[in-house]
Amino acid sequence: MSEKWMLLTILLPILAGTLVPLLPWKKRRDYLIFIELAAVATSVLVFALLLNHPSGALTVFRFTGNLSITLKLDGPGGFYAALVAGLWPFACLYSFEYMKHEQNERSFFLFYLITYGVTLGVAMAENILTLYFFFEMLSLITLPLVLHTRTREAVLASRTYLYYMLGGAAFAFIGVIYLLTYGETSSFRAGGVLKLSSLGEKADMMLVVFVLCFLGFAVKTAVFPFSRWLPKAGVAPTPVTALLHAVAVVNTGAFAAMRMTYYSFGVENLRGTWAQYVLMGLIIFTIVYGCSRALKETHVKRRLAWSTVSNLSYILFGIVLMTPLGLTAGLAHMLFHSVMKITAFFCAGAVLTKTGKAYVHELDGLARKMPFTFTAYLVSGLALMGVPGLCGFVSKWYLAKAAIVSEDLPALIGVAALLVSALLTAIYMMSVVVRAFCPGKDFDESAIAGASDPGPAMLIPLGFFVVLMFVFGLCSGPVISYLTRICAAIV
């Protein structure tokens, strides 16, 4: 396929989203069909590009010299684009029933579809400037989604979100400037574009810049001490939080950190330095910190948000191991966590839609009325714990294996953090399940009168993701093999 199809793939959801509030739709059903067709068509284009891989790059706009907005679909970019394309149409379908009773629905879908195109722009970025351009555009385009309900809580959450994203942008921009100044090229290149040995006294400064740039991108993954924004963003509608916490924003942060580490600075310059161990220490702390906060949280969506904080650092942990196996495990967890967590959030959204209940203590006995929803939540919880047979076990196994093989003491401490995290995950996920399925002898049945599983628009995505958790858990070989080939070409 021609390289121009990459630009079309990005523009399609952006243009479709723009038309949603502009066209004179006669019925709600009409623009919902249009939205789903736009999402499906975009995903079809993504997979067509992956099957007919364009070999070259497409320069969309050139500023001056080596500063350009250029698109290219390589191995890691193709993986991330496939992940996004596989989840987004189902997220759109789910949102139709959820948003039925929400206000400003058309403006919601305007930004929801545009976010899809911008996220694909991050995946297809050929150089550091293009990545930064789409990365920051993503922060701005998702801000109205966090603000959607216009409540005081949403306003405060959106401010927090904006402040953290702007701070992260400033840190990341420092790295971009240094890479454009001292890098051999602005394009991403396997092994990096820097040679620290030739920088003399500036080599130490470049390690400082690397840490700042990594943390700037990692603000979107809510690594400590930048974790506060993610639970606050839970005030947004569940289709938004599911994508914020499982696909678009948080995974984009991890993906950008990976790009910058392996394709710009280069792991040969970083492995064994103080910069690697400082980042590893923060990430290991975040793994346990996120689970601990989830254990204390009584609001279901905020509990899942803190769980996301912890699991995103699993991905970063694999990245900063700076080995092919570590990166393979990190990318595997990016994929598997997306499926696990979007399922959990969709279950929480289904409960909120059908019952209005948002706190753990309000869920007693609801599994009797919503068996499909809470069965899906149970499977998601077991997968997040790392139970064999489900996808979470596979990525956690490879993360632990990569850490042990590296023989670094900080990495071995990371294995201990993974075990502690698994225990805490079992407690905060299964406590919800026990309440829902086994409310106790004195339970008042009238408290759940009127509750029921949601309609097909919500159940179909839930069922699909439950099946995926088993498929990836039992037949993960092709996925791991594919990721291994990608990572072998990087390191």
N, C-alpha and C positions, 0 to 999 in steps of 0.2 A: 504493500500500500504506500501511497505517496505520503511524504512527511506532512503535507498540508492537512491530512486527516486528523493529525494530533490537535491542531488548532481548532478544527471543527468540533472535535470531541469536547474540548473545553468550553467553546462558545455556545454549544447547543443548550445545555441546561441554564446557562446565564441568560441567553435570549428568551428561552421558554419561561423562565421565572419572571422576567421583566414583563412578559405579555399577560401573566395571570391577573394582575390588578387592572390592566389597561383594556382588555377586550370586554365587550358587553355580553357576558355569559347569561343565558336565560335561566339555567338551572345549575344548582351546586354540582350535580352529577357531571355536567359537561366539563367543567374545569378540573374536576378530580380525575376524569378520564384523560384529559390533556396532560395533567401533571404526571400521571403514572406512565403514559406513553412516552413522555419526554425523558423520564428517568430510565425506563427500559431501553429506549433507543440509544441513550448515552452509554449504558452498560454494554449493549450489543456492539457499539463502535469500539469501546475499550477492548473487549475480547477479540474483535476482528483485528485490531491493531496488534494484539499479542500473538495472534495466529499468523498474521502476515506482517512480520516485524519490519518497520521502516528502518533502514540501516543508517540513514543520515540524520542531520539535525536541521531544524527550521528556525531561522532567525526572523522573529516577528518584528522587532524594532531594535535599531542600533543607535545608541547615544553617541558614543565616540570611542575610538580605539577598540579595546577589548570589552567595553561595557555594552552589553546587549541583553535583550530579552529573547532567549533561545530555548527551544523545546527539543527534547530527545528522549526516547524511551529505551532505557537500558534494563539490565536485570533487576536491580533493586526497585527502580521506578515502576517497572512492569508488575512486580509483585505487589507494591503498594496500590497501584491503580486497580489491579484485579481485586484486592481486598475491598477497596471502596466501592467498586462497581458491583461486587457480589452482594453487598449489604444494603446499598442505598434504595433500590426499588422496593425492597421489603419494608424498609423504614418508612418510605412514602405511603405504602399501602396501610401500614399500621396507623399512621398519623391521621388517615381519613376519618376513622371512627373516633379517635381521641379528640380531634379538633372540632367535631360536630357541634359541640356546645360552647366553643371558645369564640371570643370576639376577634375581629381583625384577622380573619382566617386567610384572606387573600394576600395580605401583606406578609403573613407568616410563610406562606408557600413561595412568595417572591424570594425571600432571603434563604429559604430552605433549599430551593433548587440552585440558586446562585452559589451557595456554599459547596454544592456538589462539583460545579465546574472549577471553582477556585482550588478545592482540594486536589482535583486532578492536575491542576497547574503545578502544585507542589510536587506531585509524583513525576511529572514530565519535565521538570526543570533541568536544563543542561549545564547550568553554571550557578555559582554561588549568588550572583546578583538576581537571577531569575527566581531562585529558591526564596531569597529574602523578600522579593517583591510579592509573590503569591502568599508567602507565610504571613506577612503583615496585612495583606488584603483580607486574609482569612479572619484575623482578629477583628477587623472593622466590620466585616459582613456578618459575623456571628453576634456582634454586640446587640443589634436589634432583636435577635432571637432570645437572648437572655432578658432583655427589657420587655418582652412581648406583652406580659400581663399588665404592665404599667402600674402595678401596686408599689407601695413604698418599699417593700422588701425587694421587689424586682429592681427598682431604681438604685437602691444601695448595693445590690449584688452586681449590677451592671457597672457601677462606678468602680467597685473593687476589681472586677474583671478587666476594665479598661486600664486602671493604674498598673496592674501586674503585667498586662500585655505590653504596655508602653515601656515599662522598666525592662522587661525581657528584650524588647526590640532594641533598646539602647545598648545593652550588653552585647547582643548578637551583632549589631552594626559595627562595633569595635573590631570584632573578628573579621567581618566582611572587608572593612577598609584595609586591615593588615594583609589579608590574603590577596586582595587586588593589588596591593603595593609590592609585596615580596614574593608572591606566588609566580611560578613560571607561566601559568595561564590562569584565566578565570574559570575555565571549564572544569568539571569534575573529572578526576583521573584516578584510576585504580592505583593505590599506593600513595596518593597525595600529590600536591603540587609544590611542596616546600622541601628544601634541603637545609635543615638546621645547621649542618656542619659548615655551610657556606655563609651563614649569617653572623658568625663571630659572636660578639658580645650581645647581639640582638636575640640569640637563641633562647636565653633565659626569659627575656621579655615575651617571646612568642609562646612560651608555656603558660605564662600569666594570661595572655590574650586567649589562648585555647580554653582555659578554665572559664574565663568570663563569657566567651562565645558559647561554649557548651551549656553553661547555666542559663544564658539568655534564651537559647532555643528550648532548654529543658523547663523553663517557666511554664510552658504549655503542658508539660507532663506533671506539673505540680510537685516537683522534687522539693524536699525540705531545704531551705525555709520558705519556699514559695508555694505552699500547699493550700493556703487559706481560701483562695479564689474558687477552687473546684467545688467544695461542698456548698458554698454560697450560690453558685450557678444553678443549683438544683431547683431554684424557684421557677425556672423556665419550664414550659410544657415538656412532658416526658419524651416525646419524639426528639426534642432538642437536646435534653440531657443525655439521652441514649447515644446520640451522635457525638456530642461533646465529650462524653466519657468513654466511648467505645471506638469511634472511627475518626471523625474529622480533626478536632483540635488537638486532643491529647496524643493521638498516634502521629499526627503531623510533627509535633514537638520531638518525639522519639526518632522519627524518620529523618528530620533535619539534623538532629544531633549525630545520627549515624553517618549521614552524608558528609557532614563537616569533619568528623573524626577520621573516617576511612578514605574519603575522596579528596579532601582538601589538605588537612594537616598531615595525615599519614601516620599509621600506627607505629611504623618503624622509628619515627621521631618521638613517640609518646610512651611506648611500652617501657615500664620500669622506672619512669620518672615520678617525681613527687606529684605532678599534675594528675596522673592516673590514680594514684592512691588517695589524693584528696577527694576527687570525684567519687571514687569507690566507697570511701567512708560515708559521704553524704547520702549516697544511694542506699547503702546497707541500713543506715539509720532510718531512712524513709520507709523501707520495707516494713520494719517493725512498728514504726511510728504510725503509719497509715492504718495498719491492722488494729493497733491499740485504740486509736480514735474511733474506728468503726465499731469496736466492741462496746464503747461507752455510748455511742449515738443511738437514740430511740426513734428518730425520724427515718423511715425506711430508705428514702432516696438519698438522704445525707449519709446514711450508713453505707450504702452502695458507693457513694462518692468517695468516702474515705478508703473503701476497699480498692477503688480505682487508683487512688494515690499510691497505695502499696504495690499493686500489680504493675503499674507503669514503671516502677523502679525495678521490677524483675527484668523488663525489657532493657532498661538502661544498664543494669548489672551485666547482662550478656554483652552489651556494646562495649563497656569499659574493660571487660576482660581482654579485649583487643587480640582475640584469637579467632580463627575461622569457626571453630566449634562454638565458642561463646556467641559470636554474631549469629550463627545459625539458630542457636537456642533463643536468642533475643527476638529474632524475626518470627520464629515459630510462636513464641508467646504473644507477639503483637497480633498475629492472626487468631490464635485460639482465644486469647483474652477478649478480643473484639466480639467473637461469637458468644462466649460465656456471659459477658457483662451486658451486651445488648439484650440478651434474653432476660436477665435479672431485672433490668430497668423496664423492659416491656411488661413483665409481670407486675411490677410495682405500679406502672401506669394503668394497667387493666384494673387493678384493685381500686385505684384512685377514681377511675372513670365510673366503675359500677357501684362503688360503695361510699366514696368520699373519704375513706380511711387512709391515713398517711403515717401513723405511728405503730410501732411494733406491738404495743399492748392492745391495740384495737383489732388485731388480726385473728384473735382467738376463734377457732372453729370455722373460719372462712373456707377452708379446703372442702368442707361438706357441700358448700354451694358453688365453689369455683374449683372443682377437682383438676381440670386441665391446666388452669393457670398455676396452681401451686405444685402440680407435678412437674411442670416446666421449671418452676423456681427451684424445686428439689434437685433436679438434674443439673441445673446451673450451679447450685451450691456445692454439689458433690464434685463437679468438674473443677470449680475454683479451689476446692480443698486438695485436689490432686489424686482423686480416687482412680485406680487403674481401670482402663476400659473407656475412659473419657479423655477429651483432648488436653485438659489441664495437666494431667499426669505426664504426658509426653514432653511438653515444653519444660516443666519443672525438672524432670529427669535429666534432660539434656543440659539445662542450666547448672544443675548440681554436678553433672559429669564434667562439664567444661571447667568449672571452678576447681574441681579436684585435680584434673589433669594439668591445670596451669601451675599447681604447686606453690602458689603465692599465699602467704599467710592471710592477707586481707580477703582474698577470694575464699579461703576456707572459712573465715568468719562469716562470709556471705552465705555459705551453705547452712551454717547454724541459724542465720536469720531466716532463711527459707523454711527451715523446719519449725521455728517459732511462729512464723507467719501462717504456715499450714494449720497449726493447732488453733491459733486465734481465729482463722477463717472458719474452721469447723464450728467454733462456738457462735460467732455472730451470724453465720448463715443458717445453721441448723436450729438455733433458738427460734427463728421465725417459722421454720417448718414444723417444729414440735408444737408451737402455739396454734398454728393453722390446722394441723391434723389431729392433735390430741389436746383439746382445750380444758379437760378436767371434768370431774363428775358434777360440779356445781355450775356448769356452763349454762347460760340462758340462751336457748335456741332462738328466742325472738330477737336477739341482738343482731342476727344476721339475716333476718327476714327480708326478702326482696333482692338479695345478692345473687348473682349468677355469673357464669363465664361470659366474656364479651362475645361479640359477633365474629363472623369469618374474617373480616379485615384485620382483626387483631390476632385471631387464633392461627391463621395460615402462617404468618411470619414466625410466631412462637413455635409451631410444629416444625417448620423448616429448620430453625436454629437448633432445636432439640435433636433432630436427626443428624445435623452437622456435627454436634458435639460427640455423638457416638461414632460417626463415620471417621472423623479426624482422630478419635481415640483408638479405634480398632484398625484403621487402615492409614496410618500416618506416614508410611514409608515413602510414597510418591512425593508428598509435601516436603518431608525432610530431605529427600534426595534432590529435589528442585532447589531448595534453599542452600544446600551444601554446595551445589554447583555455582550458585550466585556468589556465595561467600568465598569460595576458593579463587574466584577471579578477582576479588577485591583485595584480599590480604596478601 
